[in-house]
C-alpha cells in the first residue's frame, strides 16, 4: 500500500514520515543514496507501507524551497530571532539570513526577543522600513507570543538566531511540547550554550510546523556563496524600486557615481545599516563565478 506524507525527522538512516494514518518509520530506497536525491526534513514523499507497519520511501516530490545548512525542504518562512539586549544581534547576521531567504523565495519574519529588557526600537525601525513583518516579543513576559503564533499557523517555519538570544525559550513559549533546555548565558562571552542536536519538524497545536535550527552559525558562507554578486541586489527587497535607474549599467550599488540605490540611502529611503550589510556581503561574493557553483 502506498501513502503520501512529509518527513518530520531523520535519524540514523531512518525517516519518520507524517501521513494520514500517523507517523511511519521508513527507510529510503538505494537510489536515494545519491547526494542529489538525499531525502530532507520537510520533503513531501510517497512511501510503500509493509505488512509490519514500517515503510520504504519510493519518491520525493519537487521542492518549492531548499536550505542546505540546516537541511530543510519546503520552508515557507524563516523567523530570525534577534535582540537588542545582551547578547546584542548584529544586523549583518540578520541581513545574511534574510538575503539567503529572499534569494530562495522564502519569506522572513523579524522577531525581536527580550523586549522586556530592551524594546529594540532601532531594529524595529530598520526592518519595518525595509518591508519585513516585525514582531516584538518576550519569552519572559509572554508579550507578542499570540501574534507570532498566528503568523506561524499553517506554515512551515524555520527559526534562526544567534546563540543566547533566547530562541529555545521562545519556542518553548510558543508551544510547550518543544521542551528544549535553555542554556545559561556565559557572563564572560555573553553567548548561550545551544543544546539542539538535530533538525526536526514539530507540529503546532493550531496547525503548521516549526523546524528548530542550530543558530546563525549554520548559515555560514557556504549558503551565501549560492548568491552571485549580480543576484545579491535582488536579495535586498527595498532596493527593487531603484534598480535599473543607476547612471551606469552593471552598477554594483557600493560606491559608484550616479547610483540610484546610494542616492536612496542618502535620502533615508533605504536604511544605512541594510546597505552596509549589502556591501559586506557583496565583498564576500564578488569573486565567485557562475561556473564555480555547478
N, C-alpha and C positions, 0 to 999 in steps of 0.2 A: 504494500500500500504506500502511495506517495502522498506527501504533505508539503505545504509551503510554510515557511516560518522565517524567523530572524534570529541571528546568532547573538546571544546575550553575553557569552563568556567563552573563553578558550583556555584550557589548562592541560598541559602535558599531552598534547595531541588529541584531546577530546574537546568537542564543541557542544555547547548547551544551547539548543535551538527552541525558541518560544513558538509554539503552534497553537491552533485552536483546541488541540487535545491536551495541552500542557507543555511543560519543558521536557525535551527529549535529548538524551545524551547521544552524540553522534561521533563517528569517525569520518574522515574525509577520504574519498577515493584517491588512488595513487596519482591520478593526473593533477591533483591539487598540490603535489609536492613541488611543482614548478613555482618559482618565486612570483612570477607574474600572475599566477592563479591562486595564490595562497589565500584562504578564507580570512576575513577580518571581522572583528566585532561590528555589528550593525548591518552586516550583509543580509540581503534577502536571498534565501536559498530554498531549493527543493530537496527534500530528503526522502529516502526509502526506509520505511519502518519495518524492522524484523519481527519475527514471532515473539522474541523475548522482550520486546518493547524498546530496544535500542535502535539506532538509526545509522544510515550511511548518507553522507552528503553527495548529491548527484550533480547539482548545478548551482551556479551563482548568478543572480540577476545583475544586469548592468547597474553600476553605481552612479548615483547622481552627484556624489561628492566623496572625497577620499583624503584622509590625513595619514601621513606615514609615521610621524612621531608626535603623539602616540598613534598607533594603528587603529583607526576607527573609520567606518564607511557610513555614507548616507546621513552625515550630520547636517542638521538644519541650521544650527546656530552655535556659536561659541560664546559663553559667558565669561568675560575677562574680569576676574575679581581683583580689585586694586584697593589701595588705601592711602590716605594722606596722614595716617597715624603710623608710628613705627611698627614694622619696617616700611618706610615710605616707598611706594612703587614708582619707578622711573617711567616717564611717558614713552621712552623708546621701547620698553618691553611691551607696553600696551599696543603701541603702534605696529610693532613687528607682528604680533599675533593678529591684529586687525587687518594688516596688509595681506598676510597669508590667507586669512579667511575670505577677504574680498576677492583675491585672485582665484580662489577655488569656488566662488559662488556661494559662500556660506555667510550668513548674517552674523553680526557681532552685537552682543549686549555688553555695556559697560556697567559693572556692578561695584559701587564704592562702598566697601565694608568698613566697619568700625566708625560709622558716622556719629556714634555716641561720644567718641573721643575727638574726632575732627571731621567736620562736615564735608571736607574736600571740595570747597567752593570752586577752586581753580580747575580741578579735574572735571567737575560738573560743567563748568563753562566751556572748556575746551571741546569736550566730546558731544555736548548738546549742540554747540555751534557747528560741529562737523557733521551732524545729521545722524548720530547714533542714539539708540534708546539707552538712557542712563537711569540707573536705579541707585538711590541712597538706601543702604540697609545697615542693620546691626544685628549680628548673631547674638549679641548680649541682651539687647532690649526687645528684639523682635520687630523693630521698625522696618517697614518696607518689604517684609517677607511675603506677605499675601500678594502684593503686586508682582513681585518677582516670580512667585509660584505660578501665577496666572500666565505670565509670559512664557513659562516652560511647558504649559499644558498642551498636549497634542504634538509636541516637537521632540526630536532627538537632539539633545543639547550636550555639548562638551564643556567642562569647566577647566579654566586655566587660571593660574595665579602664582605670583612669586611666593617663595617659602615664607611662612609666618604671617601671611596676610589674613588668615582665618578662613580659608576656603573649606577645610574639612568641617569646622564648626558651623559654617553657613549651610553646608549640605545637610548636616545633622538637623539643623533648624528647619530646613525646607521639608525634610522627610526623615523622621527618626529611624527608619529602617536602615539607613546608611551605617549608623552606629560606628562611625570612624573615631579612632583615637586621635586626639588633638595634642600634638607635641608642644611642650613649653618653648617659648622663645628664649634663645640664648641671650643673656644680658650682654655678653661680650660681642657677639656678631649681629645681634638683632635679627637672626634668621631662625625660622622654625625648623623642626626636625620632621620632615614629611614621612608619613607612615604607609601610604598607599603602595601596594605591591604589584597590582596588575590593573588593566583597564577592564571594566565590567559595566554593562548597561543595566541600570536598575530602574524598574518601572515605578512611576509615581502613582500614588493612590488615585489622583484625579485624572490620570492619563498622561502619556508622554514618558520619555526615558531620559536618564542622565548618565553620562559617562564621566567618571572622575578621571583626571589625568595627573601625571606626576609633576605638574607645575611648568613654569616658563622654561626651565632648563630643557624640557623635552622639545620645545620649539626652537631648535638650535639653527645654526647657519645652513644645515642641510636643507631645511624647509625653505629658507629664504632663497637658496640657490635655484629654486624652481621658478623664480620670478626674474625674467630677463630685464635688463635696465630699461628697455623700450616699453615693457609692460608695467613697470613699477608705478608710473604716473596714474594708471587706471586703478591701482590698488588703494589710492587715496581719493575717496569719493568726492570730497569737496573741491578737488582740482578740476572736475569734469567741465564746469561752465567756462573754464579759461583755456582748456586745451585747444590747440589749432588756432589760437589767437595771438600767438607769440610772433615777434618780428621775423625770426628765422626758423625754417623747417628743421625738425630734429632737435629742437631746444630741450635741454636736459632739466631745465627749471631749477638749476642750482645757483648760478651766478651770472647768467647770460644777460646781455643788454636787450631791452625790448621784450623781456619775458612777462607774459600776462599773469602767470602764477606768482612771480615775485612782486608784481605790482599789487596783486590781491592781498599778499601777505603784508605789504607796506600799508595798505589801506585798512587793514584789520578784518578783511573779508575771509581770510584763512588764518588760523591761529599759528603764531610763530613756532610754538612747540611742535606742532604737527609737521611744519615744513622742515624744522631742524631734524626730526626723525627721518623724514624722507631723504634728506641729504646724506645722513649717516648710512641709511640702508642702500641708497644709490651707490655710495662709495664701495660698499661691500659686494655689490653685484656687477659693477660696471665693466669688469674684465671678462665676465662669463659670456661665452658664445653659445648659440643655439645648438651647434653640433655636439657640444660637451654634455648636453642634457640627454642625449639619445643613448 
